[in-house]
Amino acid sequence: MEEFIKEFRDYLSVERGLSKNTLEAYVRDLHKYAEYLKKKGINNLDKVKRPDIQDFMMGLKDRKLNASSIARNLVAIKVFHRYLTRQRLLKEDVTSVIDTPKLWKTLPDVLDLKDVEDILKSPNTRLKQGLRDKAAIELMYATGMRVSELVNLKLTDLHMEMGFLRCIGKGQKERIIPVGSKAQEALQKYLEEARPKFLKKR
């Protein structure tokens, strides 16, 4: 486990260019996760099941960690498992369908399902502007990014093959955010079909 964490840290540092502070935060989270698994007698990551990860997250909640810290722990675990699966060090990514439980989210009044679907369907994807808007809306819906964070994304922040992006938020805080398949599809379509027309010769 420790060797996997070291390899993952090197991957994020060298190939993904994350800052030292961000790396240290994710590595701390993964060490907590490794210690939890060790106490449960799980010495092989192939033996980890979804309930094990959910129990770990509930333990963080019971320790009164705030919602953003719990979410960061989950992101670290999800990207770690995704990395190991892509490297064929794990057979299956058990985190692929794990989401932060609703009770950990402190949200204001939210849109109902029909309103969300109407917004997602609103861009006219026959136009380049519609492809751009579709990608923007899908990304914000999938990741919870602020508009200011979205418009400041660079191509180098997107890591499509690993299914996450690098985001610089308020106070220049850096984080990595998993991106679902729907948002990836919309983003890829925009990058291939619309963005070159916006850029022209620039």
HUGIRA-V237458 format. One record per residue. SS is DSSP state (alpha for helix, beta for strand, coil for the rest). D_LAST is the distance of its C-alpha to the last C-alpha in Angstrom with 2 decimals. Layout:
SS:D_LAST ; SS:D_LAST
This chain:
coil:46.05 ; alpha:45.45 ; alpha:43.97 ; alpha:41.61 ; alpha:40.49 ; alpha:39.90 ; alpha:37.83 ; alpha:35.79 ; alpha:35.26 ; alpha:34.09 ; alpha:31.67 ; alpha:30.12 ; alpha:30.11 ; alpha:28.83 ; alpha:26.64 ; coil:25.44 ; coil:25.35 ; coil:27.45 ; coil:29.06 ; alpha:32.71 ; alpha:33.99 ; alpha:32.42 ; alpha:33.79 ; alpha:37.20 ; alpha:37.38 ; alpha:36.69 ; alpha:39.06 ; alpha:41.77 ; alpha:41.41 ; alpha:41.78 ; alpha:44.82 ; alpha:46.44 ; alpha:45.75 ; alpha:47.26 ; alpha:50.31 ; alpha:50.84 ; alpha:50.79 ; alpha:53.18 ; alpha:55.60 ; coil:55.54 ; coil:56.44 ; coil:53.18 ; coil:52.38 ; coil:50.18 ; alpha:46.89 ; alpha:47.64 ; alpha:50.54 ; coil:48.44 ; coil:48.64 ; alpha:46.79 ; alpha:49.87 ; alpha:49.79 ; alpha:46.31 ; alpha:47.27 ; alpha:50.42 ; alpha:48.42 ; alpha:46.19 ; alpha:49.33 ; alpha:50.80 ; alpha:47.90 ; alpha:48.50 ; alpha:52.21 ; coil:51.44 ; coil:49.82 ; coil:46.28 ; coil:43.88 ; alpha:41.65 ; alpha:38.41 ; alpha:40.17 ; alpha:41.58 ; alpha:38.20 ; alpha:36.70 ; alpha:39.63 ; alpha:39.03 ; alpha:35.32 ; alpha:36.32 ; alpha:38.95 ; alpha:36.77 ; alpha:33.93 ; alpha:36.65 ; alpha:38.40 ; alpha:35.22 ; alpha:34.38 ; alpha:37.95 ; alpha:37.92 ; alpha:34.73 ; coil:36.36 ; coil:39.47 ; coil:41.55 ; coil:42.49 ; coil:43.43 ; coil:42.29 ; coil:40.08 ; coil:42.68 ; coil:40.28 ; coil:38.09 ; coil:39.97 ; coil:40.92 ; coil:39.68 ; coil:40.69 ; coil:43.90 ; alpha:43.69 ; alpha:46.44 ; alpha:44.22 ; coil:41.62 ; coil:42.31 ; coil:40.53 ; coil:41.18 ; coil:42.01 ; coil:39.70 ; coil:38.69 ; coil:40.89 ; alpha:39.74 ; alpha:39.45 ; alpha:37.25 ; alpha:34.90 ; alpha:34.83 ; alpha:34.18 ; alpha:31.15 ; alpha:29.74 ; alpha:30.33 ; coil:29.05 ; coil:25.38 ; coil:25.11 ; coil:23.37 ; coil:23.27 ; coil:20.31 ; alpha:16.84 ; alpha:17.74 ; alpha:20.97 ; alpha:19.57 ; alpha:17.55 ; alpha:20.77 ; alpha:22.94 ; alpha:21.14 ; alpha:21.35 ; alpha:25.01 ; alpha:26.06 ; alpha:24.65 ; alpha:26.44 ; alpha:29.55 ; alpha:29.65 ; alpha:29.03 ; coil:30.21 ; coil:27.07 ; coil:26.70 ; alpha:23.90 ; alpha:22.82 ; alpha:22.75 ; alpha:20.80 ; alpha:17.87 ; coil:17.66 ; coil:17.56 ; coil:15.16 ; alpha:14.87 ; alpha:17.28 ; alpha:19.72 ; beta:20.21 ; beta:23.00 ; coil:23.56 ; coil:26.10 ; coil:28.26 ; coil:27.75 ; beta:26.81 ; beta:24.11 ; beta:24.10 ; beta:24.23 ; beta:24.55 ; coil:26.88 ; alpha:29.06 ; alpha:30.30 ; alpha:27.61 ; coil:29.69 ; beta:28.14 ; beta:29.27 ; beta:28.63 ; beta:28.92 ; beta:29.90 ; coil:27.96 ; coil:30.01 ; alpha:29.48 ; alpha:28.76 ; alpha:25.90 ; alpha:24.56 ; alpha:24.76 ; alpha:22.94 ; alpha:20.15 ; alpha:19.86 ; alpha:19.82 ; alpha:17.00 ; alpha:14.86 ; alpha:15.79 ; alpha:16.01 ; alpha:14.06 ; alpha:11.12 ; alpha:9.21 ; alpha:10.08 ; alpha:8.89 ; alpha:5.31 ; coil:5.64 ; coil:3.82 ; coil:0.00
